[in-house]
Amino acid sequence: MKTATKFLFILFASVFVFASCTDIDLPNSASTQATTVEGLSGDFSRTLIVDDFLYGVDQTSIVTYDISNPDTPTKVGRTEVGLALETIYHHEGDLFIGSRRGMFIYSISRNGTPVARGDFDYSNLPNVVEPCDPVVAEGNTAYASLYTGGDLTGDCNRSADLQTIVVMDISNLDNPTLVQMHDLQTPRGLAIDSDILFVCNNENGLSVYDVSDRTNFVMLTQIRDVNAWDAIAENNKLTVVGSTEVIQYDYSNPSELVELSRLVYPNK
Protein backbone atom coordinates (compact mmCIF):
# COMPACT_ATOMS: atom_id res chain seq x y z
CA MET A 1 0.00 0.00 0.00
CA LYS A 2 2.90 2.30 0.79
CA THR A 3 4.36 1.87 -2.71
CA ALA A 4 0.97 2.42 -4.32
CA THR A 5 0.60 5.63 -2.37
CA LYS A 6 3.96 6.80 -3.71
CA PHE A 7 2.83 6.22 -7.28
CA LEU A 8 -0.19 8.46 -6.63
CA PHE A 9 1.98 10.98 -4.87
CA ILE A 10 4.23 11.46 -7.89
CA LEU A 11 1.28 12.90 -9.80
CA PHE A 12 0.89 15.56 -7.13
CA ALA A 13 4.61 16.15 -6.80
CA SER A 14 5.20 16.71 -10.51
CA VAL A 15 3.10 19.86 -10.18
CA PHE A 16 3.92 20.88 -6.61
CA VAL A 17 7.69 20.43 -6.75
CA PHE A 18 8.14 23.27 -9.21
CA ALA A 19 5.82 25.70 -7.44
CA SER A 20 8.46 26.47 -4.81
CA CYS A 21 11.33 28.76 -5.70
CA THR A 22 13.01 28.81 -2.29
CA ASP A 23 16.65 27.73 -2.35
CA ILE A 24 17.78 25.55 0.56
CA ASP A 25 21.46 24.97 1.32
CA LEU A 26 22.32 21.29 1.07
CA PRO A 27 24.58 19.62 3.65
CA ASN A 28 27.78 17.81 2.75
CA SER A 29 27.13 14.08 2.59
CA ALA A 30 28.78 10.70 2.29
CA SER A 31 29.10 8.95 -1.05
CA THR A 32 26.99 5.91 -0.16
CA GLN A 33 24.36 5.61 -2.88
CA ALA A 34 20.73 4.59 -3.01
CA THR A 35 19.93 1.90 -5.56
CA THR A 36 16.33 0.74 -5.10
CA VAL A 37 13.84 2.30 -7.50
CA GLU A 38 10.19 2.22 -6.48
CA GLY A 39 8.79 4.26 -9.35
CA LEU A 40 9.36 3.47 -13.03
CA SER A 41 9.66 6.35 -15.46
CA GLY A 42 10.48 6.99 -19.07
CA ASP A 43 13.41 9.06 -20.26
CA PHE A 44 11.21 12.10 -20.92
CA SER A 45 10.24 12.18 -17.25
CA ARG A 46 10.69 15.29 -15.14
CA THR A 47 10.08 13.44 -11.85
CA LEU A 48 11.05 10.05 -10.46
CA ILE A 49 11.19 8.13 -7.18
CA VAL A 50 14.26 6.43 -5.71
CA ASP A 51 13.72 4.71 -2.36
CA ASP A 52 12.09 7.27 -0.04
CA PHE A 53 12.93 10.30 -2.16
CA LEU A 54 11.24 12.02 -5.06
CA TYR A 55 13.38 13.99 -7.50
CA GLY A 56 12.12 16.52 -10.00
CA VAL A 57 13.73 18.96 -12.41
CA ASP A 58 12.60 22.46 -13.22
CA GLN A 59 14.41 24.69 -15.70
CA THR A 60 17.55 25.09 -13.60
CA SER A 61 17.64 22.68 -10.65
CA ILE A 62 16.86 19.34 -9.04
CA VAL A 63 14.27 19.51 -6.27
CA THR A 64 14.37 16.70 -3.68
CA TYR A 65 11.51 15.59 -1.42
CA ASP A 66 11.53 13.01 1.37
CA ILE A 67 8.38 10.94 0.85
CA SER A 68 9.03 8.25 3.44
CA ASN A 69 5.66 9.38 4.78
CA PRO A 70 3.68 10.15 1.62
CA ASP A 71 1.00 11.94 3.63
CA THR A 72 3.51 14.56 4.80
CA PRO A 73 6.23 15.02 2.15
CA THR A 74 9.21 17.07 3.28
CA LYS A 75 11.36 19.19 1.01
CA VAL A 76 15.02 18.21 1.42
CA GLY A 77 16.49 20.87 -0.81
CA ARG A 78 17.11 22.37 -4.22
CA THR A 79 20.29 21.63 -6.16
CA GLU A 80 21.25 24.13 -8.86
CA VAL A 81 22.43 22.39 -12.03
CA GLY A 82 22.37 24.69 -15.06
CA LEU A 83 20.01 26.07 -17.68
CA ALA A 84 17.22 24.53 -19.75
CA LEU A 85 16.89 21.23 -17.86
CA GLU A 86 14.35 18.90 -19.43
CA THR A 87 14.59 15.28 -18.22
CA ILE A 88 15.78 13.11 -15.33
CA TYR A 89 16.74 9.41 -15.36
CA HIS A 90 17.98 7.09 -12.60
CA HIS A 91 20.58 4.32 -13.00
CA GLU A 92 22.36 2.46 -10.19
CA GLY A 93 22.28 5.28 -7.66
CA ASP A 94 23.03 8.07 -10.10
CA LEU A 95 20.80 10.70 -11.69
CA PHE A 96 21.27 11.65 -15.34
CA ILE A 97 19.89 15.07 -16.15
CA GLY A 98 19.14 15.93 -19.76
CA SER A 99 19.24 19.58 -20.79
CA ARG A 100 19.41 21.54 -24.02
CA ARG A 101 23.06 22.27 -23.24
CA GLY A 102 24.28 18.82 -22.20
CA MET A 103 23.98 15.86 -19.86
CA PHE A 104 24.70 16.24 -16.13
CA ILE A 105 25.45 13.38 -13.72
CA TYR A 106 24.61 13.48 -9.99
CA SER A 107 25.16 10.71 -7.45
CA ILE A 108 22.55 10.18 -4.74
CA SER A 109 24.09 10.59 -1.29
CA ARG A 110 23.14 8.71 1.88
CA ASN A 111 20.66 11.42 2.89
CA GLY A 112 19.14 11.61 -0.58
CA THR A 113 20.87 14.78 -1.67
CA PRO A 114 22.19 14.82 -5.28
CA VAL A 115 25.96 15.35 -5.46
CA ALA A 116 27.48 16.72 -8.68
CA ARG A 117 29.75 14.44 -10.70
CA GLY A 118 30.54 15.02 -14.37
CA ASP A 119 28.82 16.52 -17.38
CA PHE A 120 28.89 16.20 -21.16
CA ASP A 121 28.62 19.43 -23.17
CA TYR A 122 26.60 19.06 -26.38
CA SER A 123 28.13 22.23 -27.80
CA ASN A 124 31.26 20.19 -28.57
CA LEU A 125 29.26 18.04 -31.00
CA PRO A 126 28.86 19.04 -34.66
CA ASN A 127 25.65 20.82 -35.75
CA VAL A 128 24.02 20.68 -32.32
CA VAL A 129 22.14 23.79 -31.19
CA GLU A 130 19.95 23.39 -28.06
CA PRO A 131 18.60 19.89 -28.82
CA CYS A 132 15.79 17.92 -27.26
CA ASP A 133 17.68 15.45 -25.15
CA PRO A 134 16.13 12.45 -23.38
CA VAL A 135 18.82 10.29 -21.73
CA VAL A 136 19.03 6.65 -20.58
CA ALA A 137 21.93 4.66 -19.12
CA GLU A 138 22.96 1.04 -18.78
CA GLY A 139 26.22 -0.26 -17.35
CA ASN A 140 29.02 2.09 -18.36
CA THR A 141 27.10 3.68 -21.23
CA ALA A 142 24.64 6.54 -21.54
CA TYR A 143 22.50 7.21 -24.61
CA ALA A 144 20.92 10.54 -25.54
CA SER A 145 18.61 11.14 -28.48
CA LEU A 146 19.25 14.60 -29.92
CA TYR A 147 17.12 16.32 -32.51
CA THR A 148 17.40 19.96 -33.35
CA GLY A 149 17.81 22.59 -36.05
CA GLY A 150 17.59 26.27 -36.75
CA ASP A 151 14.04 27.11 -37.84
CA LEU A 152 12.44 26.61 -34.40
CA THR A 153 9.69 24.31 -35.61
CA GLY A 154 8.59 20.85 -34.62
CA ASP A 155 8.96 19.09 -31.28
CA CYS A 156 10.44 21.06 -28.36
CA ASN A 157 10.03 24.22 -30.49
CA ARG A 158 13.11 23.25 -32.49
CA SER A 159 13.30 21.67 -35.90
CA ALA A 160 14.29 18.04 -36.50
CA ASP A 161 17.18 18.64 -38.92
CA LEU A 162 19.56 16.76 -36.61
CA GLN A 163 18.48 13.18 -35.82
CA THR A 164 21.07 11.27 -33.81
CA ILE A 165 21.78 9.05 -30.82
CA VAL A 166 24.83 10.16 -28.86
CA VAL A 167 26.62 7.29 -27.08
CA MET A 168 28.73 8.29 -24.07
CA ASP A 169 31.11 6.29 -21.90
CA ILE A 170 30.28 6.88 -18.22
CA SER A 171 32.77 4.45 -16.65
CA ASN A 172 34.24 7.60 -15.08
CA LEU A 173 31.17 9.47 -13.83
CA ASP A 174 33.27 12.58 -13.32
CA ASN A 175 34.34 12.67 -16.96
CA PRO A 176 31.87 11.16 -19.47
CA THR A 177 33.30 10.90 -22.97
CA LEU A 178 31.93 10.51 -26.49
CA VAL A 179 31.90 7.01 -27.95
CA GLN A 180 29.90 7.44 -31.14
CA MET A 181 27.07 9.34 -32.81
CA HIS A 182 24.48 7.25 -34.68
CA ASP A 183 22.17 9.03 -37.11
CA LEU A 184 18.69 7.48 -36.92
CA GLN A 185 15.25 8.35 -38.22
CA THR A 186 13.38 10.73 -35.87
CA PRO A 187 14.76 9.40 -32.54
CA ARG A 188 12.68 10.51 -29.57
CA GLY A 189 12.19 8.57 -26.31
CA LEU A 190 14.57 5.76 -25.39
CA ALA A 191 14.42 2.66 -23.20
CA ILE A 192 17.28 0.28 -22.43
CA ASP A 193 17.51 -3.25 -21.03
CA SER A 194 20.97 -4.77 -21.00
CA ASP A 195 22.15 -4.68 -24.64
CA ILE A 196 18.72 -3.97 -26.12
CA LEU A 197 17.91 -0.34 -26.97
CA PHE A 198 14.37 0.70 -27.82
CA VAL A 199 14.10 3.88 -29.88
CA CYS A 200 10.79 5.67 -30.28
CA ASN A 201 10.65 7.14 -33.78
CA ASN A 202 7.55 9.31 -33.36
CA GLU A 203 5.35 8.95 -36.48
CA ASN A 204 7.87 6.47 -37.91
CA GLY A 205 7.15 3.83 -35.27
CA LEU A 206 9.44 1.97 -32.87
CA SER A 207 12.88 0.48 -33.54
CA VAL A 208 14.77 -2.15 -31.54
CA TYR A 209 18.57 -2.39 -31.64
CA ASP A 210 21.27 -4.70 -30.34
CA VAL A 211 23.85 -2.31 -28.88
CA SER A 212 26.28 -4.88 -27.49
CA ASP A 213 28.79 -3.13 -29.77
CA ARG A 214 28.35 0.52 -28.84
CA THR A 215 29.93 1.65 -32.10
CA ASN A 216 27.66 -0.45 -34.32
CA PHE A 217 23.91 -0.56 -33.68
CA VAL A 218 22.25 -3.63 -35.20
CA MET A 219 18.52 -3.27 -35.89
CA LEU A 220 16.56 -6.29 -34.66
CA THR A 221 13.05 -5.23 -35.63
CA GLN A 222 10.89 -2.24 -36.38
CA ILE A 223 7.19 -1.66 -35.68
CA ARG A 224 5.44 0.83 -37.93
CA ASP A 225 1.85 0.86 -36.67
CA VAL A 226 2.49 3.10 -33.66
CA ASN A 227 3.30 6.77 -33.19
CA ALA A 228 5.89 6.17 -30.47
CA TRP A 229 7.02 9.02 -28.23
CA ASP A 230 8.40 7.40 -25.05
CA ALA A 231 8.93 3.92 -23.60
CA ILE A 232 9.67 2.02 -20.40
CA ALA A 233 11.36 -1.42 -20.47
CA GLU A 234 11.52 -3.85 -17.55
CA ASN A 235 11.30 -7.62 -17.08
CA ASN A 236 10.67 -8.27 -20.78
CA LYS A 237 7.70 -5.89 -20.81
CA LEU A 238 7.87 -2.73 -22.91
CA THR A 239 5.33 0.04 -22.40
CA VAL A 240 5.18 2.47 -25.32
CA VAL A 241 3.49 5.85 -25.02
CA GLY A 242 2.12 7.15 -28.28
CA SER A 243 0.16 10.19 -29.38
CA THR A 244 -3.19 8.38 -29.20
CA GLU A 245 -2.56 5.20 -27.21
CA VAL A 246 -0.41 3.20 -24.81
CA ILE A 247 0.80 -0.19 -26.03
CA GLN A 248 2.49 -2.99 -24.08
CA TYR A 249 4.78 -5.55 -25.72
CA ASP A 250 6.57 -8.69 -24.60
CA TYR A 251 10.21 -8.54 -25.73
CA SER A 252 11.38 -11.94 -24.48
CA ASN A 253 12.50 -12.28 -28.10
CA PRO A 254 13.67 -8.74 -28.95
CA SER A 255 13.68 -9.60 -32.65
CA GLU A 256 9.95 -10.31 -32.55
CA LEU A 257 7.95 -8.17 -30.14
CA VAL A 258 4.54 -9.55 -29.16
CA GLU A 259 1.76 -7.06 -28.49
CA LEU A 260 0.07 -7.70 -25.15
CA SER A 261 -2.36 -4.82 -24.85
CA ARG A 262 -3.38 -1.54 -26.44
CA LEU A 263 -5.17 1.24 -24.59
CA VAL A 264 -6.54 4.03 -26.76
CA TYR A 265 -6.91 7.40 -25.10
CA PRO A 266 -10.54 8.48 -24.68
CA ASN A 267 -11.76 11.26 -26.96
CA LYS A 268 -11.49 14.69 -25.39
C-alpha positions as CSV (number, residue, x, y, z in Angstrom):
1,M,0.0,0.0,0.0
2,K,2.9,2.3,0.8
3,T,4.4,1.9,-2.7
4,A,1.0,2.4,-4.3
5,T,0.6,5.6,-2.4
6,K,4.0,6.8,-3.7
7,F,2.8,6.2,-7.3
8,L,-0.2,8.5,-6.6
9,F,2.0,11.0,-4.9
10,I,4.2,11.5,-7.9
11,L,1.3,12.9,-9.8
12,F,0.9,15.6,-7.1
13,A,4.6,16.2,-6.8
14,S,5.2,16.7,-10.5
15,V,3.1,19.9,-10.2
16,F,3.9,20.9,-6.6
17,V,7.7,20.4,-6.8
18,F,8.1,23.3,-9.2
19,A,5.8,25.7,-7.4
20,S,8.5,26.5,-4.8
21,C,11.3,28.8,-5.7
22,T,13.0,28.8,-2.3
23,D,16.7,27.7,-2.3
24,I,17.8,25.5,0.6
25,D,21.5,25.0,1.3
26,L,22.3,21.3,1.1
27,P,24.6,19.6,3.6
28,N,27.8,17.8,2.8
29,S,27.1,14.1,2.6
30,A,28.8,10.7,2.3
31,S,29.1,9.0,-1.0
32,T,27.0,5.9,-0.2
33,Q,24.4,5.6,-2.9
34,A,20.7,4.6,-3.0
35,T,19.9,1.9,-5.6
36,T,16.3,0.7,-5.1
37,V,13.8,2.3,-7.5
38,E,10.2,2.2,-6.5
39,G,8.8,4.3,-9.4
40,L,9.4,3.5,-13.0
41,S,9.7,6.4,-15.5
42,G,10.5,7.0,-19.1
43,D,13.4,9.1,-20.3
44,F,11.2,12.1,-20.9
45,S,10.2,12.2,-17.2
46,R,10.7,15.3,-15.1
47,T,10.1,13.4,-11.9
48,L,11.0,10.0,-10.5
49,I,11.2,8.1,-7.2
50,V,14.3,6.4,-5.7
51,D,13.7,4.7,-2.4
52,D,12.1,7.3,0.0
53,F,12.9,10.3,-2.2
54,L,11.2,12.0,-5.1
55,Y,13.4,14.0,-7.5
56,G,12.1,16.5,-10.0
57,V,13.7,19.0,-12.4
58,D,12.6,22.5,-13.2
59,Q,14.4,24.7,-15.7
60,T,17.6,25.1,-13.6
61,S,17.6,22.7,-10.7
62,I,16.9,19.3,-9.0
63,V,14.3,19.5,-6.3
64,T,14.4,16.7,-3.7
65,Y,11.5,15.6,-1.4
66,D,11.5,13.0,1.4
67,I,8.4,10.9,0.8
68,S,9.0,8.3,3.4
69,N,5.7,9.4,4.8
70,P,3.7,10.1,1.6
71,D,1.0,11.9,3.6
72,T,3.5,14.6,4.8
73,P,6.2,15.0,2.1
74,T,9.2,17.1,3.3
75,K,11.4,19.2,1.0
76,V,15.0,18.2,1.4
77,G,16.5,20.9,-0.8
78,R,17.1,22.4,-4.2
79,T,20.3,21.6,-6.2
80,E,21.2,24.1,-8.9
81,V,22.4,22.4,-12.0
82,G,22.4,24.7,-15.1
83,L,20.0,26.1,-17.7
84,A,17.2,24.5,-19.8
85,L,16.9,21.2,-17.9
86,E,14.3,18.9,-19.4
87,T,14.6,15.3,-18.2
88,I,15.8,13.1,-15.3
89,Y,16.7,9.4,-15.4
90,H,18.0,7.1,-12.6
91,H,20.6,4.3,-13.0
92,E,22.4,2.5,-10.2
93,G,22.3,5.3,-7.7
94,D,23.0,8.1,-10.1
95,L,20.8,10.7,-11.7
96,F,21.3,11.6,-15.3
97,I,19.9,15.1,-16.2
98,G,19.1,15.9,-19.8
99,S,19.2,19.6,-20.8
100,R,19.4,21.5,-24.0
101,R,23.1,22.3,-23.2
102,G,24.3,18.8,-22.2
103,M,24.0,15.9,-19.9
104,F,24.7,16.2,-16.1
105,I,25.4,13.4,-13.7
106,Y,24.6,13.5,-10.0
107,S,25.2,10.7,-7.5
108,I,22.6,10.2,-4.7
109,S,24.1,10.6,-1.3
110,R,23.1,8.7,1.9
111,N,20.7,11.4,2.9
112,G,19.1,11.6,-0.6
113,T,20.9,14.8,-1.7
114,P,22.2,14.8,-5.3
115,V,26.0,15.4,-5.5
116,A,27.5,16.7,-8.7
117,R,29.8,14.4,-10.7
118,G,30.5,15.0,-14.4
119,D,28.8,16.5,-17.4
120,F,28.9,16.2,-21.2
121,D,28.6,19.4,-23.2
122,Y,26.6,19.1,-26.4
123,S,28.1,22.2,-27.8
124,N,31.3,20.2,-28.6
125,L,29.3,18.0,-31.0
126,P,28.9,19.0,-34.7
127,N,25.6,20.8,-35.7
128,V,24.0,20.7,-32.3
129,V,22.1,23.8,-31.2
130,E,20.0,23.4,-28.1
131,P,18.6,19.9,-28.8
132,C,15.8,17.9,-27.3
133,D,17.7,15.5,-25.1
134,P,16.1,12.4,-23.4
135,V,18.8,10.3,-21.7
136,V,19.0,6.6,-20.6
137,A,21.9,4.7,-19.1
138,E,23.0,1.0,-18.8
139,G,26.2,-0.3,-17.3
140,N,29.0,2.1,-18.4
141,T,27.1,3.7,-21.2
142,A,24.6,6.5,-21.5
143,Y,22.5,7.2,-24.6
144,A,20.9,10.5,-25.5
145,S,18.6,11.1,-28.5
146,L,19.2,14.6,-29.9
147,Y,17.1,16.3,-32.5
148,T,17.4,20.0,-33.4
149,G,17.8,22.6,-36.0
150,G,17.6,26.3,-36.8
151,D,14.0,27.1,-37.8
152,L,12.4,26.6,-34.4
153,T,9.7,24.3,-35.6
154,G,8.6,20.8,-34.6
155,D,9.0,19.1,-31.3
156,C,10.4,21.1,-28.4
157,N,10.0,24.2,-30.5
158,R,13.1,23.3,-32.5
159,S,13.3,21.7,-35.9
160,A,14.3,18.0,-36.5
161,D,17.2,18.6,-38.9
162,L,19.6,16.8,-36.6
163,Q,18.5,13.2,-35.8
164,T,21.1,11.3,-33.8
165,I,21.8,9.0,-30.8
166,V,24.8,10.2,-28.9
167,V,26.6,7.3,-27.1
168,M,28.7,8.3,-24.1
169,D,31.1,6.3,-21.9
170,I,30.3,6.9,-18.2
171,S,32.8,4.4,-16.6
172,N,34.2,7.6,-15.1
173,L,31.2,9.5,-13.8
174,D,33.3,12.6,-13.3
175,N,34.3,12.7,-17.0
176,P,31.9,11.2,-19.5
177,T,33.3,10.9,-23.0
178,L,31.9,10.5,-26.5
179,V,31.9,7.0,-28.0
180,Q,29.9,7.4,-31.1
181,M,27.1,9.3,-32.8
182,H,24.5,7.2,-34.7
183,D,22.2,9.0,-37.1
184,L,18.7,7.5,-36.9
185,Q,15.3,8.4,-38.2
186,T,13.4,10.7,-35.9
187,P,14.8,9.4,-32.5
188,R,12.7,10.5,-29.6
189,G,12.2,8.6,-26.3
190,L,14.6,5.8,-25.4
191,A,14.4,2.7,-23.2
192,I,17.3,0.3,-22.4
193,D,17.5,-3.2,-21.0
194,S,21.0,-4.8,-21.0
195,D,22.2,-4.7,-24.6
196,I,18.7,-4.0,-26.1
197,L,17.9,-0.3,-27.0
198,F,14.4,0.7,-27.8
199,V,14.1,3.9,-29.9
200,C,10.8,5.7,-30.3
201,N,10.6,7.1,-33.8
202,N,7.6,9.3,-33.4
203,E,5.3,8.9,-36.5
204,N,7.9,6.5,-37.9
205,G,7.2,3.8,-35.3
206,L,9.4,2.0,-32.9
207,S,12.9,0.5,-33.5
208,V,14.8,-2.1,-31.5
209,Y,18.6,-2.4,-31.6
210,D,21.3,-4.7,-30.3
211,V,23.9,-2.3,-28.9
212,S,26.3,-4.9,-27.5
213,D,28.8,-3.1,-29.8
214,R,28.3,0.5,-28.8
215,T,29.9,1.6,-32.1
216,N,27.7,-0.4,-34.3
217,F,23.9,-0.6,-33.7
218,V,22.2,-3.6,-35.2
219,M,18.5,-3.3,-35.9
220,L,16.6,-6.3,-34.7
221,T,13.1,-5.2,-35.6
222,Q,10.9,-2.2,-36.4
223,I,7.2,-1.7,-35.7
224,R,5.4,0.8,-37.9
225,D,1.8,0.9,-36.7
226,V,2.5,3.1,-33.7
227,N,3.3,6.8,-33.2
228,A,5.9,6.2,-30.5
229,W,7.0,9.0,-28.2
230,D,8.4,7.4,-25.1
231,A,8.9,3.9,-23.6
232,I,9.7,2.0,-20.4
233,A,11.4,-1.4,-20.5
234,E,11.5,-3.8,-17.5
235,N,11.3,-7.6,-17.1
236,N,10.7,-8.3,-20.8
237,K,7.7,-5.9,-20.8
238,L,7.9,-2.7,-22.9
239,T,5.3,0.0,-22.4
240,V,5.2,2.5,-25.3
241,V,3.5,5.8,-25.0
242,G,2.1,7.2,-28.3
243,S,0.2,10.2,-29.4
244,T,-3.2,8.4,-29.2
245,E,-2.6,5.2,-27.2
246,V,-0.4,3.2,-24.8
247,I,0.8,-0.2,-26.0
248,Q,2.5,-3.0,-24.1
249,Y,4.8,-5.5,-25.7
250,D,6.6,-8.7,-24.6
251,Y,10.2,-8.5,-25.7
252,S,11.4,-11.9,-24.5
253,N,12.5,-12.3,-28.1
254,P,13.7,-8.7,-28.9
255,S,13.7,-9.6,-32.6
256,E,9.9,-10.3,-32.5
257,L,7.9,-8.2,-30.1
258,V,4.5,-9.6,-29.2
259,E,1.8,-7.1,-28.5
260,L,0.1,-7.7,-25.1
261,S,-2.4,-4.8,-24.9
262,R,-3.4,-1.5,-26.4
263,L,-5.2,1.2,-24.6
264,V,-6.5,4.0,-26.8
265,Y,-6.9,7.4,-25.1
266,P,-10.5,8.5,-24.7
267,N,-11.8,11.3,-27.0
268,K,-11.5,14.7,-25.4
